[in-house]
């Protein structure tokens, strides 16, 4: 749930980072008066163009990482002319940020297993599912790396996770109703505590993660919640 681009994404940024050019836009491209990425929810041809660019960005990030991603690559794999890419997105930073914006527009909802511990375990296992396989981890890993090299990407990644944390408030609300947590429990802090040990292994110590580690992380976060560690923040 906490990965970033579909994707505690963290949640998946995308269910398939290699769908580039799955939707080829046809006809005239958006004009220079188009709104900045993420400022509106366009439909029709504009939406198809935006989706095609998003898919090309995800594919490029998965294949080459942020340093190797080029406007030429996005143009070739999306079917959108370079002139349009620069006019509509301003360059690679805008395209990467918009791909994250689109990832945050998905219908992901936090798990509802009937218990707080079960919900936390399910969230932790989503992180494992997202990063334990090289293919599925390529795009979200590249997004996170891009955030260290691009301020716009960093802002988009922050917004992506803020939205995910907001959705996870439902997990805490249900836990409060069941008497498993206090009403002032900080949902964002709790979700960070679930995913942090796993992401530390993925990005810092470069160790493998699995379901057993996910369950351990969830159990620790649950125990901390019961002890009031995340209350009153």
KOLMIGU-395450 format. One record per residue (C-alpha): residue number from 0; x, y, z. Coordinates in pm, 1 decimal, decimal comma, padded with zeros to 6 digits, m for minus. Layout:
N
<loro><num>NUM</num><c1>X</c1><c2>Y</c2><c3>Z</c3></loro>
...
% end
This chain:
233
<loro><num>0</num><c1>00000,0</c1><c2>00000,0</c2><c3>00000,0</c3></loro>
<loro><num>1</num><c1>00287,4</c1><c2>00235,7</c2><c3>00068,6</c3></loro>
<loro><num>2</num><c1>00481,1</c1><c2>00211,6</c2><c3>m00250,1</c3></loro>
<loro><num>3</num><c1>00429,6</c1><c2>00477,1</c2><c3>m00513,2</c3></loro>
<loro><num>4</num><c1>00300,8</c1><c2>00535,7</c2><c3>m00991,9</c3></loro>
<loro><num>5</num><c1>m00101,3</c1><c2>00245,0</c2><c3>m00918,0</c3></loro>
<loro><num>6</num><c1>00146,9</c1><c2>00289,6</c2><c3>m00674,8</c3></loro>
<loro><num>7</num><c1>00173,7</c1><c2>00166,8</c2><c3>00209,5</c3></loro>
<loro><num>8</num><c1>00138,3</c1><c2>00248,3</c2><c3>m00343,1</c3></loro>
<loro><num>9</num><c1>00333,3</c1><c2>00163,0</c2><c3>m00056,9</c3></loro>
<loro><num>10</num><c1>00036,4</c1><c2>00088,7</c2><c3>m00296,2</c3></loro>
<loro><num>11</num><c1>00105,7</c1><c2>m00020,9</c2><c3>m00647,0</c3></loro>
<loro><num>12</num><c1>00183,9</c1><c2>00261,8</c2><c3>m00878,7</c3></loro>
<loro><num>13</num><c1>00067,8</c1><c2>00054,8</c2><c3>m01162,4</c3></loro>
<loro><num>14</num><c1>m00042,5</c1><c2>m00300,4</c2><c3>m01207,0</c3></loro>
<loro><num>15</num><c1>00178,3</c1><c2>m00334,4</c2><c3>m01514,5</c3></loro>
<loro><num>16</num><c1>00471,6</c1><c2>m00095,8</c2><c3>m01569,9</c3></loro>
<loro><num>17</num><c1>00523,4</c1><c2>m00224,6</c2><c3>m01925,4</c3></loro>
<loro><num>18</num><c1>00197,1</c1><c2>m00124,3</c2><c3>m02089,0</c3></loro>
<loro><num>19</num><c1>00352,9</c1><c2>00148,0</c2><c3>m02297,8</c3></loro>
<loro><num>20</num><c1>00165,2</c1><c2>00243,9</c2><c3>m02612,1</c3></loro>
<loro><num>21</num><c1>m00130,7</c1><c2>00031,2</c2><c3>m02508,7</c3></loro>
<loro><num>22</num><c1>m00352,5</c1><c2>00319,8</c2><c3>m02610,0</c3></loro>
<loro><num>23</num><c1>m00230,1</c1><c2>00508,4</c2><c3>m02913,9</c3></loro>
<loro><num>24</num><c1>m00385,4</c1><c2>00854,3</c2><c3>m02943,0</c3></loro>
<loro><num>25</num><c1>m00517,6</c1><c2>00953,2</c2><c3>m03280,7</c3></loro>
<loro><num>26</num><c1>m00594,4</c1><c2>01286,5</c2><c3>m03441,0</c3></loro>
<loro><num>27</num><c1>m00493,2</c1><c2>01633,8</c2><c3>m03320,0</c3></loro>
<loro><num>28</num><c1>m00306,2</c1><c2>01664,0</c2><c3>m02994,2</c3></loro>
<loro><num>29</num><c1>m00405,5</c1><c2>01888,3</c2><c3>m02701,1</c3></loro>
<loro><num>30</num><c1>m00339,7</c1><c2>02257,9</c2><c3>m02751,9</c3></loro>
<loro><num>31</num><c1>m00104,5</c1><c2>02480,7</c2><c3>m02560,0</c3></loro>
<loro><num>32</num><c1>m00397,2</c1><c2>02601,8</c2><c3>m02352,5</c3></loro>
<loro><num>33</num><c1>m00432,2</c1><c2>02259,9</c2><c3>m02188,2</c3></loro>
<loro><num>34</num><c1>m00428,1</c1><c2>02270,3</c2><c3>m01809,5</c3></loro>
<loro><num>35</num><c1>m00115,6</c1><c2>02172,2</c2><c3>m01620,0</c3></loro>
<loro><num>36</num><c1>m00081,1</c1><c2>01802,8</c2><c3>m01529,2</c3></loro>
<loro><num>37</num><c1>m00309,5</c1><c2>01699,8</c2><c3>m01247,6</c3></loro>
<loro><num>38</num><c1>m00519,4</c1><c2>02015,5</c2><c3>m01252,3</c3></loro>
<loro><num>39</num><c1>m00818,1</c1><c2>01858,9</c2><c3>m01423,5</c3></loro>
<loro><num>40</num><c1>m00958,6</c1><c2>01522,4</c2><c3>m01524,4</c3></loro>
<loro><num>41</num><c1>m00982,6</c1><c2>01539,1</c2><c3>m01902,7</c3></loro>
<loro><num>42</num><c1>m01183,5</c1><c2>01290,4</c2><c3>m02105,2</c3></loro>
<loro><num>43</num><c1>m01192,2</c1><c2>01162,7</c2><c3>m02461,0</c3></loro>
<loro><num>44</num><c1>m00884,7</c1><c2>01201,4</c2><c3>m02681,6</c3></loro>
<loro><num>45</num><c1>m00700,6</c1><c2>01409,4</c2><c3>m02421,8</c3></loro>
<loro><num>46</num><c1>m00743,3</c1><c2>01133,9</c2><c3>m02163,4</c3></loro>
<loro><num>47</num><c1>m00617,3</c1><c2>00872,6</c2><c3>m02409,8</c3></loro>
<loro><num>48</num><c1>m00314,6</c1><c2>01086,7</c2><c3>m02488,4</c3></loro>
<loro><num>49</num><c1>m00241,5</c1><c2>01136,2</c2><c3>m02121,3</c3></loro>
<loro><num>50</num><c1>m00274,1</c1><c2>00761,6</c2><c3>m02055,1</c3></loro>
<loro><num>51</num><c1>m00045,0</c1><c2>00676,1</c2><c3>m02346,7</c3></loro>
<loro><num>52</num><c1>00221,1</c1><c2>00915,4</c2><c3>m02216,7</c3></loro>
<loro><num>53</num><c1>00181,5</c1><c2>00775,4</c2><c3>m01865,6</c3></loro>
<loro><num>54</num><c1>00231,0</c1><c2>00419,0</c2><c3>m01992,2</c3></loro>
<loro><num>55</num><c1>00538,5</c1><c2>00519,9</c2><c3>m02191,7</c3></loro>
<loro><num>56</num><c1>00686,5</c1><c2>00694,3</c2><c3>m01886,1</c3></loro>
<loro><num>57</num><c1>00627,4</c1><c2>00387,0</c2><c3>m01669,5</c3></loro>
<loro><num>58</num><c1>00781,5</c1><c2>00159,3</c2><c3>m01929,3</c3></loro>
<loro><num>59</num><c1>01081,9</c1><c2>00388,9</c2><c3>m01968,3</c3></loro>
<loro><num>60</num><c1>01136,3</c1><c2>00416,0</c2><c3>m01594,4</c3></loro>
<loro><num>61</num><c1>01116,8</c1><c2>00038,5</c2><c3>m01560,5</c3></loro>
<loro><num>62</num><c1>01359,7</c1><c2>m00020,0</c2><c3>m01846,0</c3></loro>
<loro><num>63</num><c1>01608,1</c1><c2>00264,1</c2><c3>m01802,1</c3></loro>
<loro><num>64</num><c1>01542,0</c1><c2>00443,2</c2><c3>m01472,9</c3></loro>
<loro><num>65</num><c1>01497,0</c1><c2>00819,2</c2><c3>m01445,5</c3></loro>
<loro><num>66</num><c1>01847,4</c1><c2>00910,8</c2><c3>m01569,4</c3></loro>
<loro><num>67</num><c1>01795,0</c1><c2>00705,4</c2><c3>m01885,8</c3></loro>
<loro><num>68</num><c1>01444,3</c1><c2>00827,8</c2><c3>m01964,3</c3></loro>
<loro><num>69</num><c1>01424,4</c1><c2>01068,1</c2><c3>m02257,9</c3></loro>
<loro><num>70</num><c1>01157,5</c1><c2>01268,8</c2><c3>m02432,5</c3></loro>
<loro><num>71</num><c1>01244,2</c1><c2>01078,6</c2><c3>m02748,9</c3></loro>
<loro><num>72</num><c1>01165,8</c1><c2>00749,5</c2><c3>m02574,6</c3></loro>
<loro><num>73</num><c1>00829,7</c1><c2>00874,6</c2><c3>m02451,9</c3></loro>
<loro><num>74</num><c1>00743,9</c1><c2>01009,3</c2><c3>m02796,4</c3></loro>
<loro><num>75</num><c1>00836,5</c1><c2>00682,3</c2><c3>m02967,3</c3></loro>
<loro><num>76</num><c1>00645,0</c1><c2>00463,8</c2><c3>m02722,1</c3></loro>
<loro><num>77</num><c1>00337,6</c1><c2>00681,8</c2><c3>m02677,5</c3></loro>
<loro><num>78</num><c1>00279,1</c1><c2>00794,8</c2><c3>m03033,7</c3></loro>
<loro><num>79</num><c1>00268,1</c1><c2>01156,8</c2><c3>m02914,9</c3></loro>
<loro><num>80</num><c1>00486,6</c1><c2>01409,4</c2><c3>m03099,2</c3></loro>
<loro><num>81</num><c1>00777,2</c1><c2>01563,1</c2><c3>m02908,4</c3></loro>
<loro><num>82</num><c1>00639,3</c1><c2>01912,3</c2><c3>m02971,1</c3></loro>
<loro><num>83</num><c1>00316,6</c1><c2>01816,6</c2><c3>m02795,9</c3></loro>
<loro><num>84</num><c1>00504,2</c1><c2>01658,8</c2><c3>m02506,9</c3></loro>
<loro><num>85</num><c1>00700,7</c1><c2>01976,1</c2><c3>m02443,7</c3></loro>
<loro><num>86</num><c1>00394,9</c1><c2>02199,4</c2><c3>m02489,2</c3></loro>
<loro><num>87</num><c1>00164,7</c1><c2>01994,7</c2><c3>m02266,4</c3></loro>
<loro><num>88</num><c1>00406,1</c1><c2>01866,7</c2><c3>m02000,2</c3></loro>
<loro><num>89</num><c1>00703,7</c1><c2>02099,3</c2><c3>m02026,4</c3></loro>
<loro><num>90</num><c1>00953,5</c1><c2>01812,4</c2><c3>m02028,0</c3></loro>
<loro><num>91</num><c1>01037,8</c1><c2>01489,5</c2><c3>m01847,9</c3></loro>
<loro><num>92</num><c1>00976,0</c1><c2>01626,8</c2><c3>m01498,6</c3></loro>
<loro><num>93</num><c1>00619,6</c1><c2>01717,6</c2><c3>m01589,5</c3></loro>
<loro><num>94</num><c1>00558,4</c1><c2>01378,2</c2><c3>m01750,1</c3></loro>
<loro><num>95</num><c1>00689,5</c1><c2>01188,2</c2><c3>m01447,5</c3></loro>
<loro><num>96</num><c1>00486,0</c1><c2>01404,6</c2><c3>m01209,8</c3></loro>
<loro><num>97</num><c1>00172,2</c1><c2>01353,7</c2><c3>m01417,6</c3></loro>
<loro><num>98</num><c1>00226,5</c1><c2>00977,3</c2><c3>m01425,9</c3></loro>
<loro><num>99</num><c1>00227,2</c1><c2>00983,8</c2><c3>m01046,2</c3></loro>
<loro><num>100</num><c1>m00084,0</c1><c2>01201,4</c2><c3>m01045,1</c3></loro>
<loro><num>101</num><c1>m00259,8</c1><c2>00942,7</c2><c3>m01261,8</c3></loro>
<loro><num>102</num><c1>m00142,8</c1><c2>00662,9</c2><c3>m01034,0</c3></loro>
<loro><num>103</num><c1>m00304,9</c1><c2>00846,3</c2><c3>m00743,6</c3></loro>
<loro><num>104</num><c1>m00636,5</c1><c2>00862,1</c2><c3>m00929,0</c3></loro>
<loro><num>105</num><c1>m00690,4</c1><c2>00486,7</c2><c3>m00904,6</c3></loro>
<loro><num>106</num><c1>m00965,2</c1><c2>00315,6</c2><c3>m00704,6</c3></loro>
<loro><num>107</num><c1>m00736,8</c1><c2>00153,8</c2><c3>m00448,2</c3></loro>
<loro><num>108</num><c1>m00890,9</c1><c2>00110,2</c2><c3>m00104,5</c3></loro>
<loro><num>109</num><c1>m00725,5</c1><c2>m00025,3</c2><c3>00209,5</c3></loro>
<loro><num>110</num><c1>m00808,0</c1><c2>m00383,4</c2><c3>00309,2</c3></loro>
<loro><num>111</num><c1>m01097,7</c1><c2>m00462,8</c2><c3>00538,9</c3></loro>
<loro><num>112</num><c1>m01026,6</c1><c2>m00798,8</c2><c3>00701,8</c3></loro>
<loro><num>113</num><c1>m01241,0</c1><c2>m00748,7</c2><c3>01010,4</c3></loro>
<loro><num>114</num><c1>m00954,2</c1><c2>m00668,3</c2><c3>01247,6</c3></loro>
<loro><num>115</num><c1>m00685,9</c1><c2>m00403,6</c2><c3>01273,9</c3></loro>
<loro><num>116</num><c1>m00407,6</c1><c2>m00659,6</c2><c3>01289,4</c3></loro>
<loro><num>117</num><c1>m00543,8</c1><c2>m00830,0</c2><c3>00978,6</c3></loro>
<loro><num>118</num><c1>m00568,3</c1><c2>m00499,8</c2><c3>00792,2</c3></loro>
<loro><num>119</num><c1>m00210,1</c1><c2>m00408,9</c2><c3>00884,2</c3></loro>
<loro><num>120</num><c1>m00089,6</c1><c2>m00750,8</c2><c3>00776,9</c3></loro>
<loro><num>121</num><c1>m00263,8</c1><c2>m00712,5</c2><c3>00441,1</c3></loro>
<loro><num>122</num><c1>m00109,5</c1><c2>m00366,1</c2><c3>00391,9</c3></loro>
<loro><num>123</num><c1>00237,2</c1><c2>m00498,9</c2><c3>00471,0</c3></loro>
<loro><num>124</num><c1>00194,7</c1><c2>m00786,1</c2><c3>00228,9</c3></loro>
<loro><num>125</num><c1>00100,8</c1><c2>m00538,5</c2><c3>m00043,6</c3></loro>
<loro><num>126</num><c1>00440,3</c1><c2>m00378,3</c2><c3>00003,9</c3></loro>
<loro><num>127</num><c1>00604,9</c1><c2>m00718,3</c2><c3>m00029,4</c3></loro>
<loro><num>128</num><c1>00404,2</c1><c2>m00793,8</c2><c3>m00342,8</c3></loro>
<loro><num>129</num><c1>00510,0</c1><c2>m00461,0</c2><c3>m00491,6</c3></loro>
<loro><num>130</num><c1>00882,9</c1><c2>m00487,3</c2><c3>m00424,4</c3></loro>
<loro><num>131</num><c1>00977,5</c1><c2>m00853,0</c2><c3>m00390,5</c3></loro>
<loro><num>132</num><c1>00961,9</c1><c2>m00917,1</c2><c3>m00765,8</c3></loro>
<loro><num>133</num><c1>01210,3</c1><c2>m00735,6</c2><c3>m00990,3</c3></loro>
<loro><num>134</num><c1>00960,5</c1><c2>m00669,9</c2><c3>m01267,8</c3></loro>
<loro><num>135</num><c1>00685,5</c1><c2>m00530,6</c2><c3>m01043,9</c3></loro>
<loro><num>136</num><c1>00935,0</c1><c2>m00326,4</c2><c3>m00840,9</c3></loro>
<loro><num>137</num><c1>01098,3</c1><c2>m00156,7</c2><c3>m01140,0</c3></loro>
<loro><num>138</num><c1>00853,3</c1><c2>00129,1</c2><c3>m01191,4</c3></loro>
<loro><num>139</num><c1>00786,1</c1><c2>00222,8</c2><c3>m00825,5</c3></loro>
<loro><num>140</num><c1>01156,8</c1><c2>00201,3</c2><c3>m00749,0</c3></loro>
<loro><num>141</num><c1>01230,7</c1><c2>00433,0</c2><c3>m01041,3</c3></loro>
<loro><num>142</num><c1>00966,4</c1><c2>00679,2</c2><c3>m00922,2</c3></loro>
<loro><num>143</num><c1>01125,5</c1><c2>00693,2</c2><c3>m00579,9</c3></loro>
<loro><num>144</num><c1>01468,9</c1><c2>00740,6</c2><c3>m00735,1</c3></loro>
<loro><num>145</num><c1>01330,2</c1><c2>01017,7</c2><c3>m00956,2</c3></loro>
<loro><num>146</num><c1>01208,9</c1><c2>01200,5</c2><c3>m00646,6</c3></loro>
<loro><num>147</num><c1>01571,8</c1><c2>01242,8</c2><c3>m00538,6</c3></loro>
<loro><num>148</num><c1>01661,5</c1><c2>01403,6</c2><c3>m00871,2</c3></loro>
<loro><num>149</num><c1>01352,5</c1><c2>01610,3</c2><c3>m00951,4</c3></loro>
<loro><num>150</num><c1>01170,8</c1><c2>01848,3</c2><c3>m00720,5</c3></loro>
<loro><num>151</num><c1>00848,7</c1><c2>01811,5</c2><c3>m00920,2</c3></loro>
<loro><num>152</num><c1>00870,7</c1><c2>01433,5</c2><c3>m00895,2</c3></loro>
<loro><num>153</num><c1>00933,4</c1><c2>01464,6</c2><c3>m00521,5</c3></loro>
<loro><num>154</num><c1>00625,5</c1><c2>01683,0</c2><c3>m00478,0</c3></loro>
<loro><num>155</num><c1>00414,3</c1><c2>01441,0</c2><c3>m00682,2</c3></loro>
<loro><num>156</num><c1>00540,7</c1><c2>01144,7</c2><c3>m00479,3</c3></loro>
<loro><num>157</num><c1>00458,9</c1><c2>01327,2</c2><c3>m00156,8</c3></loro>
<loro><num>158</num><c1>00106,8</c1><c2>01398,6</c2><c3>m00280,6</c3></loro>
<loro><num>159</num><c1>00066,0</c1><c2>01037,2</c2><c3>m00391,1</c3></loro>
<loro><num>160</num><c1>00146,8</c1><c2>00902,3</c2><c3>m00045,9</c3></loro>
<loro><num>161</num><c1>m00052,5</c1><c2>01171,5</c2><c3>00132,6</c3></loro>
<loro><num>162</num><c1>m00356,3</c1><c2>01052,8</c2><c3>m00061,2</c3></loro>
<loro><num>163</num><c1>m00282,3</c1><c2>00689,3</c2><c3>00028,8</c3></loro>
<loro><num>164</num><c1>m00248,7</c1><c2>00777,2</c2><c3>00397,0</c3></loro>
<loro><num>165</num><c1>m00577,3</c1><c2>00966,1</c2><c3>00379,9</c3></loro>
<loro><num>166</num><c1>m00752,5</c1><c2>00658,3</c2><c3>00243,3</c3></loro>
<loro><num>167</num><c1>m00606,2</c1><c2>00450,3</c2><c3>00526,8</c3></loro>
<loro><num>168</num><c1>m00794,9</c1><c2>00659,7</c2><c3>00780,1</c3></loro>
<loro><num>169</num><c1>m01078,7</c1><c2>00413,1</c2><c3>00720,8</c3></loro>
<loro><num>170</num><c1>m00863,3</c1><c2>00138,3</c2><c3>00873,3</c3></loro>
<loro><num>171</num><c1>m00821,3</c1><c2>00337,0</c2><c3>01194,2</c3></loro>
<loro><num>172</num><c1>m01186,1</c1><c2>00440,9</c2><c3>01200,4</c3></loro>
<loro><num>173</num><c1>m01297,8</c1><c2>00077,6</c2><c3>01190,4</c3></loro>
<loro><num>174</num><c1>m01040,0</c1><c2>m00011,9</c2><c3>01456,6</c3></loro>
<loro><num>175</num><c1>m01173,7</c1><c2>00261,1</c2><c3>01684,4</c3></loro>
<loro><num>176</num><c1>m01528,7</c1><c2>00131,6</c2><c3>01638,6</c3></loro>
<loro><num>177</num><c1>m01410,0</c1><c2>m00217,9</c2><c3>01737,5</c3></loro>
<loro><num>178</num><c1>m01222,4</c1><c2>m00085,2</c2><c3>02039,4</c3></loro>
<loro><num>179</num><c1>m00880,9</c1><c2>m00176,6</c2><c3>01895,3</c3></loro>
<loro><num>180</num><c1>m00744,0</c1><c2>00177,6</c2><c3>01885,9</c3></loro>
<loro><num>181</num><c1>m00807,3</c1><c2>00516,7</c2><c3>02039,3</c3></loro>
<loro><num>182</num><c1>m00989,7</c1><c2>00784,5</c2><c3>01841,8</c3></loro>
<loro><num>183</num><c1>m00677,0</c1><c2>01003,3</c2><c3>01821,1</c3></loro>
<loro><num>184</num><c1>m00464,3</c1><c2>00736,8</c2><c3>01653,7</c3></loro>
<loro><num>185</num><c1>m00260,4</c1><c2>00887,1</c2><c3>01369,4</c3></loro>
<loro><num>186</num><c1>m00341,7</c1><c2>00677,6</c2><c3>01062,7</c3></loro>
<loro><num>187</num><c1>m00047,5</c1><c2>00807,3</c2><c3>00857,9</c3></loro>
<loro><num>188</num><c1>00201,6</c1><c2>00735,4</c2><c3>01135,8</c3></loro>
<loro><num>189</num><c1>00060,2</c1><c2>00386,3</c2><c3>01177,1</c3></loro>
<loro><num>190</num><c1>00082,3</c1><c2>00305,9</c2><c3>00806,0</c3></loro>
<loro><num>191</num><c1>00437,1</c1><c2>00440,1</c2><c3>00790,7</c3></loro>
<loro><num>192</num><c1>00530,6</c1><c2>00212,9</c2><c3>01080,7</c3></loro>
<loro><num>193</num><c1>00394,3</c1><c2>m00087,7</c2><c3>00893,9</c3></loro>
<loro><num>194</num><c1>00586,6</c1><c2>m00025,8</c2><c3>00573,8</c3></loro>
<loro><num>195</num><c1>00905,2</c1><c2>00137,2</c2><c3>00706,0</c3></loro>
<loro><num>196</num><c1>01091,1</c1><c2>m00181,7</c2><c3>00812,7</c3></loro>
<loro><num>197</num><c1>01019,4</c1><c2>m00339,8</c2><c3>00475,0</c3></loro>
<loro><num>198</num><c1>01122,7</c1><c2>m00036,2</c2><c3>00271,4</c3></loro>
<loro><num>199</num><c1>01439,9</c1><c2>m00003,5</c2><c3>00481,8</c3></loro>
<loro><num>200</num><c1>01542,0</c1><c2>m00349,7</c2><c3>00366,2</c3></loro>
<loro><num>201</num><c1>01448,2</c1><c2>m00278,9</c2><c3>00004,5</c3></loro>
<loro><num>202</num><c1>01623,6</c1><c2>00057,1</c2><c3>m00033,5</c3></loro>
<loro><num>203</num><c1>01889,3</c1><c2>00076,7</c2><c3>00240,7</c3></loro>
<loro><num>204</num><c1>02026,3</c1><c2>m00265,9</c2><c3>00328,2</c3></loro>
<loro><num>205</num><c1>01917,0</c1><c2>m00425,1</c2><c3>m00003,4</c3></loro>
<loro><num>206</num><c1>01783,0</c1><c2>m00736,5</c2><c3>00169,7</c3></loro>
<loro><num>207</num><c1>01498,2</c1><c2>m00956,0</c2><c3>00043,3</c3></loro>
<loro><num>208</num><c1>01152,2</c1><c2>m00921,7</c2><c3>00194,6</c3></loro>
<loro><num>209</num><c1>00880,2</c1><c2>m01182,5</c2><c3>00225,2</c3></loro>
<loro><num>210</num><c1>00541,4</c1><c2>m01253,5</c2><c3>00382,6</c3></loro>
<loro><num>211</num><c1>00696,3</c1><c2>m01352,1</c2><c3>00715,7</c3></loro>
<loro><num>212</num><c1>00867,1</c1><c2>m01014,4</c2><c3>00744,7</c3></loro>
<loro><num>213</num><c1>00544,0</c1><c2>m00842,0</c2><c3>00643,1</c3></loro>
<loro><num>214</num><c1>00356,7</c1><c2>m01021,2</c2><c3>00920,4</c3></loro>
<loro><num>215</num><c1>00627,9</c1><c2>m00931,5</c2><c3>01170,5</c3></loro>
<loro><num>216</num><c1>00612,2</c1><c2>m00564,6</c2><c3>01073,7</c3></loro>
<loro><num>217</num><c1>00232,7</c1><c2>m00564,9</c2><c3>01100,7</c3></loro>
<loro><num>218</num><c1>00242,2</c1><c2>m00734,4</c2><c3>01442,2</c3></loro>
<loro><num>219</num><c1>00488,3</c1><c2>m00475,1</c2><c3>01572,8</c3></loro>
<loro><num>220</num><c1>00275,9</c1><c2>m00186,7</c2><c3>01444,9</c3></loro>
<loro><num>221</num><c1>m00036,4</c1><c2>m00341,9</c2><c3>01593,8</c3></loro>
<loro><num>222</num><c1>00130,3</c1><c2>m00384,2</c2><c3>01933,7</c3></loro>
<loro><num>223</num><c1>00247,9</c1><c2>m00022,7</c2><c3>01922,5</c3></loro>
<loro><num>224</num><c1>m00105,4</c1><c2>00090,6</c2><c3>01840,1</c3></loro>
<loro><num>225</num><c1>m00248,4</c1><c2>m00100,9</c2><c3>02134,1</c3></loro>
<loro><num>226</num><c1>00013,4</c1><c2>00063,2</c2><c3>02356,1</c3></loro>
<loro><num>227</num><c1>m00096,8</c1><c2>00408,0</c2><c3>02239,0</c3></loro>
<loro><num>228</num><c1>00227,1</c1><c2>00489,1</c2><c3>02056,1</c3></loro>
<loro><num>229</num><c1>00046,0</c1><c2>00655,0</c2><c3>01763,9</c3></loro>
<loro><num>230</num><c1>m00217,0</c1><c2>00835,2</c2><c3>01969,9</c3></loro>
<loro><num>231</num><c1>m00243,4</c1><c2>01205,4</c2><c3>02030,1</c3></loro>
<loro><num>232</num><c1>m00032,1</c1><c2>01323,8</c2><c3>01734,6</c3></loro>
% end
